[in-house]
Amino acid sequence: MVQELAKKIYASITDYMIRRLASNENVYIRGIQLYNHGRVKNPKFNPELMIAEAKVEGDTDPYNVILDLDVDTEGEENNLKASIYKVGFWRECKAAQTYKGLCKHSVALLKALSKGEVEVVDYPTPIFLELKKKFEEEERQRRRTEFKKRLEKIKSTYAHAMTRLISEIDIKPNVYLKKIIESVSVDALNMRFKIYSEDIGKEYFIKDIGDFSEAYINKIEYQFGKKFVYNPFIHIFPEEDKKLLEFIYKLKNIKPVIFSAQYLSIPYALWEDFFNLINRQEIFAAYGEGNEYKKIKVDITKPVDIDIFVDMNEEEANIKSEFLKEADVLDWKQRARFVIYKDTLTVLKEPQNFIIYPLFYYNCVEFAADEMQGEIKLNKEDLKEFIEIVYPVAKEYCRFEMSQKVKEFLELKDEELKLKVLFDTYKKGICAQIKYTDGSTDLDIEKAGLKRDFSKRA
């Protein structure tokens, strides 16, 4: 039955059919020439699958060719009739990818098949299996792409009708805000924002974040470029981005907040609220060498351990700090509140920033260095000024050490100070009067920088 069917198929392939299936007359002639010169190698035909394949040698490299035959059969085994009404084809030759009909390689294989010069097999051939897998994957991709396009069209057309449906099902976020700290001035934090869409795998600058926040709140479409339109009914932000957009929308009614082209300037008074919203999130900031954008994590609650060690020789003093090797400050020219330490942005609170600022001042202003190297060299006069500014606070809020040479130069003495507590009666309770002593002379507590407080009962 199989052999008989194969013979009927061979006989149904005429030269007229081959000429008609060829892309043009020249392709037909060249394909017949390939066949006549024996360029069709190892042809196989599977009558059950109606697949013919071969390796056809062209002018340069050989190409794999597959023909997929659609055949009408009628009659019994002894009187079987077969007619080909369609020939599907696949070939590797890139020059023929734009042909509407058969290329010369396919013509050569079809001619060999018409002559019966093929090996009849009853198993799927390796080339066919490989291509079948490839075609199935391409078909899945095509269907998936087509489905997405149709779904987007349906969603765009019937967005309002889908509001109830979307609210009833759990949809994962598919758009995200990318936050960028562009610069920090005296009284404002200058931000830029991008929107990233998972559907198209691209991100766009938000030219006016104030207008976009208003569109988000009022559920209005917003155009980004030519290929992406934000649709509030199908594009879902994560919760942290929703809260940030609501916060930005409220800022539109505050005069000190400036919404300009692509920038949002947040006033100093609102920094704490803003950083509470983006805490423990990843953002981008322009800082360091080249002022390049780098990804950092925000953690405003992370404690910063600042270490300072001061040493000196006969000519100059050295201020060393391991912290400064890893630290960058976004706004060192003003307050030095924003410290990036080990890829984490921390908002310093006073008086820590009071300590950091002189260090960056001496490094960046006096020595014109963009990055801290962990060591600053000062002359003796600058050292005295530095100690007078930093030491009263630094000794309480960081690990501050001075070598013996520095202490001697500054005429500091290592004195062991002890507390002296005197109890006395106060109204119906007992109060404590605290004094410092160096072993010989009582130091009044007010002279030591503290005040008496007799209002608290012991």
Residue pairs with C-beta under 8 A, 6 or more apart in sequence:
1 77
2 47
2 48
2 120
2 122
3 120
4 77
4 80
5 47
5 73
5 80
5 82
6 45
6 47
6 116
6 120
7 116
8 73
8 80
8 81
8 82
9 47
9 50
9 69
9 71
9 82
9 84
9 113
10 113
10 114
10 115
10 116
11 82
12 71
12 82
12 83
12 84
13 84
13 110
13 113
13 114
14 114
15 114
17 84
18 28
18 31
18 102
18 107
18 110
18 111
18 114
19 25
19 28
21 87
21 101
21 102
21 107
21 110
22 28
22 31
22 101
22 102
22 107
23 96
23 99
23 100
23 101
23 102
23 103
24 101
27 99
27 101
27 102
27 103
27 104
27 107
28 107
30 104
30 107
31 102
31 103
31 104
31 105
31 106
31 107
31 108
31 110
31 111
32 107
32 108
32 111
34 40
34 56
34 57
34 58
34 104
34 105
34 107
34 108
35 107
35 108
35 111
35 112
39 56
39 57
39 58
39 108
40 54
40 56
40 108
40 109
40 111
40 112
40 117
41 54
41 55
41 56
41 57
41 62
42 54
42 55
42 119
43 52
43 53
43 54
43 109
43 112
43 113
43 117
43 118
43 119
44 52
44 53
44 54
44 118
44 119
44 120
44 121
44 125
45 51
45 52
45 113
45 118
45 119
45 120
45 121
46 52
46 120
46 121
46 122
46 123
46 124
46 125
46 128
47 120
48 122
49 124
49 128
50 68
50 69
50 70
50 71
51 66
51 67
51 68
51 69
51 124
51 125
51 128
52 66
52 67
52 69
52 109
52 110
52 113
52 118
53 64
53 65
53 66
53 67
53 109
53 125
53 127
53 128
54 64
54 65
54 109
54 112
54 118
55 62
55 63
55 64
55 65
56 62
56 63
56 65
56 105
56 108
56 109
58 93
58 104
58 105
63 91
63 92
63 93
63 105
64 91
64 92
64 127
64 131
65 89
65 90
65 91
65 92
65 105
65 106
65 108
65 109
66 89
66 90
66 91
66 127
66 128
66 131
67 87
67 88
67 89
67 106
67 109
67 110
67 113
68 87
68 88
68 89
68 90
69 84
69 86
69 87
69 88
70 84
70 85
70 86
70 87
70 88
71 82
71 83
71 84
71 85
72 82
72 83
72 85
73 80
73 81
73 82
74 80
74 81
75 81
87 102
87 110
89 102
89 103
89 106
90 131
90 135
91 103
91 105
91 106
93 103
93 105
95 103
96 103
96 104
96 105
102 110
112 118
124 132
148 199
152 199
152 234
155 162
155 231
155 233
155 234
156 229
156 231
156 234
159 231
159 232
159 233
159 234
160 233
162 233
162 234
163 233
166 233
166 234
171 236
172 236
173 236
173 237
173 238
173 241
174 197
174 198
174 199
174 235
174 236
175 195
175 196
175 197
175 198
175 230
175 235
175 236
175 237
176 195
176 196
176 198
176 237
176 238
176 241
177 193
177 194
177 195
177 196
177 237
177 241
177 244
177 245
178 193
178 194
178 195
178 196
178 203
178 283
178 284
179 191
179 193
179 244
179 278
179 281
179 283
179 284
180 191
180 192
180 193
180 194
180 283
180 284
180 285
180 286
180 293
181 189
181 190
181 191
181 283
181 284
181 285
181 286
181 330
181 338
182 190
182 191
182 192
182 263
182 286
183 190
183 286
183 330
184 190
184 330
184 331
184 334
184 338
185 265
185 331
185 334
186 268
186 334
187 267
187 268
188 258
188 265
188 266
188 267
188 268
189 265
189 266
189 268
189 271
189 274
190 263
190 264
190 265
190 266
191 209
191 263
191 264
191 265
191 266
192 205
192 206
192 262
192 263
192 264
193 205
193 206
193 209
193 212
193 264
194 203
194 204
194 205
194 206
195 203
195 204
195 206
195 212
195 224
195 230
196 202
196 203
197 203
197 204
197 228
197 235
200 227
200 228
202 227
202 228
204 224
204 225
204 228
205 262
206 212
206 224
206 262
207 261
207 262
208 259
208 261
208 262
209 248
209 259
209 264
210 248
210 249
210 251
210 252
210 259
210 264
211 222
211 259
212 222
212 230
212 245
213 245
213 246
213 248
213 249
213 252
214 220
214 249
214 252
215 221
215 222
215 230
215 232
216 222
216 232
216 237
216 245
216 249
217 245
217 246
217 249
219 232
219 233
220 232
221 229
221 230
221 231
221 232
222 229
222 230
223 229
223 230
224 230
237 245
240 277
240 278
240 281
243 277
244 277
244 278
247 273
247 274
247 277
248 264
251 257
251 264
251 266
251 270
252 259
254 267
254 270
256 267
256 269
257 264
257 265
257 266
257 267
257 270
258 264
258 265
259 265
266 274
271 337
271 347
272 347
275 298
275 300
275 347
276 300
278 298
279 298
279 299
279 300
279 301
280 297
280 298
280 299
281 297
281 298
282 295
282 296
282 297
282 298
283 295
283 296
283 297
283 298
283 345
284 293
284 294
284 295
284 296
285 293
285 294
285 296
285 330
285 340
285 345
286 292
286 293
286 294
287 294
287 328
287 330
287 340
288 294
288 328
288 370
288 371
289 370
289 371
294 343
295 343
296 340
296 343
296 344
296 345
297 343
297 344
297 345
298 344
298 345
299 344
299 345
299 346
300 345
300 346
300 347
302 344
302 346
304 323
304 339
304 341
304 346
304 348
304 352
305 323
305 398
305 399
306 321
306 323
306 352
306 355
306 356
306 394
306 397
306 398
306 399
307 321
307 322
307 323
307 398
307 399
308 319
308 320
308 321
308 355
308 359
308 390
308 394
308 398
308 399
308 400
308 401
309 319
309 320
309 321
309 401
309 402
309 403
310 317
310 318
310 319
310 320
310 383
310 387
310 400
310 401
310 402
310 403
310 406
311 317
311 318
311 320
311 402
311 403
311 405
311 406
312 318
312 380
312 383
312 403
312 405
312 406
312 409
313 405
316 377
316 378
316 379
316 380
317 377
317 378
317 379
317 380
317 382
317 383
317 406
318 375
318 376
318 377
318 378
319 359
319 362
319 375
319 376
319 377
319 378
319 386
320 374
320 375
321 359
321 372
321 374
321 375
322 374
323 341
324 359
324 363
324 372
324 373
324 374
325 372
325 373
325 374
326 341
326 342
327 339
327 340
327 341
327 356
327 372
328 339
328 340
328 341
328 371
328 372
329 336
329 338
329 339
329 340
329 356
329 360
330 338
330 340
330 345
331 337
331 338
332 356
332 357
332 360
332 361
332 364
335 353
335 357
336 348
336 353
336 356
336 357
336 360
337 347
337 348
337 349
337 353
338 345
338 346
338 347
338 348
339 345
339 346
339 347
339 348
339 353
339 356
340 346
348 356
351 393
351 397
352 397
352 398
354 390
354 393
355 390
355 393
355 394
355 397
355 398
358 386
358 389
358 390
359 372
359 376
359 390
360 372
362 376
362 378
362 382
362 386
363 369
363 372
363 373
363 376
364 370
366 382
367 376
378 386
380 409
383 406
383 409
384 410
387 410
390 400
391 400
394 400
402 410
402 412
407 413
407 414
415 438
416 438
416 439
417 436
417 437
417 438
418 436
418 437
418 438
418 439
419 434
419 435
419 436
419 437
420 434
420 435
420 436
420 437
420 442
421 432
421 433
421 434
421 435
422 432
422 433
422 434
422 435
423 430
423 431
423 432
423 433
423 458
424 430
424 431
424 432
424 433
425 431
426 454
426 457
429 457
429 458
430 457
430 458
431 454
431 456
431 457
431 458
432 458
433 445
433 452
434 445
434 450
435 442
435 443
435 444
435 445
436 442
436 443
436 445
436 448
437 443
445 451
445 452
446 452
